Every structure is written in C-alpha cells, then in structure tokens.
C-alpha cells in the first residue's frame, strides 16, 4: 500500500511495546484464498460506528455462501442486522466497516476492512481497502451442532452489568472487540474488529470494569493502536451454547507497564474497559456450538483466579 499499512496510532503502539512490523501481510485486495474462505463461513463478525462515532460489534449469520466476493476488492453479504440489534442503524452507504471471518473448526481467521458500498433489501456490499490474515493463536476449536429457530429473540438494554452479564463474561474463552482510529487517521484508518481468546476467566470483571490481558500476537497492534487515538470501543460476547449475545460499549485504557501484568501467565500488558452501556439479545445467533477444544497457545496462558487448565505445560 502506497502510504504504508499502519496509521500513526499503530506505529506508536508498536514503539511503546518495543516491537516492529512491516505489515507485509496487509494488502489492499483480498487474495483468492481469502475470498474463498469468506464464502464458506456460516457467520461473520462486523464492526461499525454509530451516529455519535462509538464503535459497535455484531455478528451476521447465514448458510455458507451468504458471503460472496465478486472481485478481489469487494464482498457481497446477504444478511443485515436484526431490527433490535443496536448496530442496525449504523449500516449505511459509505459508512466504514470492519469484517472478521473465523472458521473455528480449523482456527483460520481473515480480516477485511473498508466501506459499505451499497445497501440492499437482503444485505449489503463492501468495498475492501485492507485485507489480511491472522494466526491461529488463542482460537478455540468448535463445531456447529445445531441451527436454532430465531423467532423468539429477547432484547434487553443494560445501563450496567448485571449478574447474568458477569457470569457470561467470567465464563468466556472468546470475545470480539471493535475499535476505530477516529478522524484524520488517513487511508490506513477506519474501523477494525478483532478476536481475543484465552481460558475461561481470562477477562476479569470488577463491577462495570473489565481487565483484559494482551497476549503475544502478530505485532501489528491494530486494536491497541486504534485505542491510542480513540479510546471508545465495543465488545461482543457470544454464548456459544445458546446463541445469546452481549454487546457492550465503553472506554478503554491501556496499561503498558503495570504490576498486575505479572499476575497472569502470558500477558505482555493489560487493558481496561469501562462499560458505559450494553445490550443483551437472547437467541440472537441461530448457531449452537460444541464445547471448545482449547488452542495450544491458550493452554499456555493463565487466568485471574485459577491455575492453568489440566494438561497445560
């Protein structure tokens, strides 16, 4: 990419972490294997911006093939957010969007960021500006066991985390974060949605504050680089057994050097997420998944309250 694949926030995050990447895997088009990959998925995760510039994270589902790629710089998605999804109104023509595809069975994941080129009754088209793959680290393997009926989705707005939200977060081995570089970041900016994984309990919950370890990754620092420029972010937690989701908006702070980092095996730094609002949608995702098979990298990481899972080294 002519101006380089990283914006100023990402470069600053790399410097603060004493790491460096040329971003050779970041392209301004999708290679054929990525285009084929998206087409075989039953769901895709998206990050968008609401009317006040706050990120929102959600998941879209469909039978494999609901995501297509007419060209190396375009995706066609035959799905729209449900009416009660807080992200629904953020799907607008010319709006930025971040996309993440994960195939849990194989632990493959690919990203595509760009803009919504066109809205259609049955979905929307995306003009892709950035495309890159991520490694399999911290992805728990799962397989779809059931496609469930979506007729009885229950929606509930939250002004703070309640007991049920605490329990879902505390049991989570996976969540997703949407973040943005904000205004003026240039062509390498926009919005991202990323995966985070660990053992159940890797996210600490203290009231409405979540503390999250940052494990070793690809040295791109897309998410932390965004948070340096714009601390507002969004999280998405999925109950893989029931298809219920918890969507949160809040403000993040990065702890580049904090004594608590030593409390958690594998953590290189921490970040905190201060929840400002949330939504619980029961039965929002029709996919029900099997119990996880933890990634080898996950088994080498710790959690806040218990030792490593049995069998870890």
C-alpha positions, -999 to +999 in steps of 0.1 A: +000+000+000+015+033-011+012+051+023+021+021+044-003-003+061-002+014+096-016+046+109+002+068+135-016+051+164-005+016+154+031+028+149+031+044+183+017+012+199+045-008+183+070+016+196+056+015+231+056-023+230+092-023+217+080-043+187+081-036+150+063-050+119+064-041+083+029-054+079+038-074+048+006-095+051-017-064+049-029-059+013-053-035-005-070-065-021-081-100-010-061-130-022-082-158-037-078-180-006-094-152+015-122-148-010-130-185-009-126-186+028-153-160+035-177-178+012-176-210+033-185-194+066-219-195+085-212-162+102-191-131+100-183-105+127-186-068+119-175-035+135-194-003+126-198+032+140-230+046+155-242+082+148-220+095+176-189+078+164-190+050+190-179+015+177-204-013+178-197-050+173-222-076+160-224-109+142-243-117+109-252-153+100-264-173+070-259-205+052-224-210+039-223-189+007-242-159+022-208-140+018-195-138-017-166-120-034-174-107-069-139-093-071-106-090-052-118-057-037-154-064-030-177-086-008-214-092-011-231-102+021-267-115+021-276-105+056-285-074+076-285-069+114-318-077+131-341-048+139-334-048+176-296-050+171-281-017+183-257-019+153-286-020+127-288+018+121-250+020+117-252+001+084-253+030+060-240+035+025-204+050+026-200+041+063-168+024+074-169-013+083-146-039+097-151-076+090-137-107+106-142-142+094-133-171+117-136-208+109-135-222+144-131-258+132-098-250+116-088-220+136-084-199+105-093-162+105-091-134+080-099-097+081-113-072+056-118-035+063-134-010+040-167+009+034-203-001+028-207+005-009-244-003-012-273-014+009-298-039-005-330-053+010-313-087+016-279-074+026-251-050+015-219-047-005-185-038+009-156-021-009-125-036+006-095-013+014-074-036+037-072-074+038-050-096+060-049-129+078-043-135+114-026-165+130-045-193+149-033-182+183-059-184+211-087-196+188-107-224+205-119-251+180-156-256+179-181-272+155-218-263+148-241-287+165-275-271+157-291-243+137-318-229+160-351-210+154-347-172+157-384-163+162-381-156+199-353-132+202-354-113+235-338-078+237-327-060+269-308-028+272-284-025+301-271+006+319-247-015+339-235-051+340-258-074+360-252-108+375-260-126+342-236-104+323-209-110+349-214-148+346-212-148+308-180-127+307-164-147+335-171-180+316-160-166+282-130-181+264-136-158+234-148-123+227-146-097+199-135-060+201-144-033+176-122-002+176-116+028+154-087+051+146-111+080+146-110+110+124-079+120+104-061+087+105-057+085+067-062+056+044-048+031+070-075+041+095-111+031+096-126+005+119-114-029+129-130-059+146-106-084+163-108-117+181-095-122+217-092-156+233-080-173+265-090-197+292-124-191+308-117-165+334-091-146+314-113-115+315-115-101+350-148-084+360-149-057+387-183-042+386-185-024+353-148-026+346-132-054+326-095-061+328-081-079+297-046-094+292-029-086+259-011-118+248+016-121+222+002-115+187+013-105+152+030-072+163+006-052+142-012-036+172-042-028+152-066-027+182-042-010+207-031+015+180-067+024+175-073+028+212-044+052+215-062+075+190-098+068+201-104+051+234-141+044+227-146+008+218-172-020+217-171-057+228-192-086+218-195-118+239-213-148+225-228-177+245-218-205+221-243-229+237-274-208+234-267-182+207-273-153+231-250-122+228-239-094+250-229-062+232-211-035+251-198+000+245-172+016+267-139+034+271-106+016+271-073+024+288-040+006+280-017-004+309+016-006+291+036-013+323+015-024+353+025-047+382-007-067+377+006-080+343+028-104+362-003-120+378-014-136+345+008-161+326+014-150+290+002-114+295+025-088+279+004-059+290-032-052+301-061-030+291-092-020+309-126-015+295-150+008+314-186-002+304-209+027+296-239+008+281-249-026+268-275-048+252-283-085+258-301-103+230-311-139+238-312-163+209-298-137+185-274-161+168-290-193+154-258-213+157-252-235+187-217-248+190-199-277+206-177-275+237-143-259+229-111-276+222-085-251+236-057-239+213-022-249+224-014-213+228-044-208+250-033-236+274-001-217+280-019-187+293-033-181+328-064-167+343-070-144+372-084-169+398-073-204+390-041-222+378-036-234+342-061-259+328-052-296+334-027-308+308-012-274+301+026-271+302 
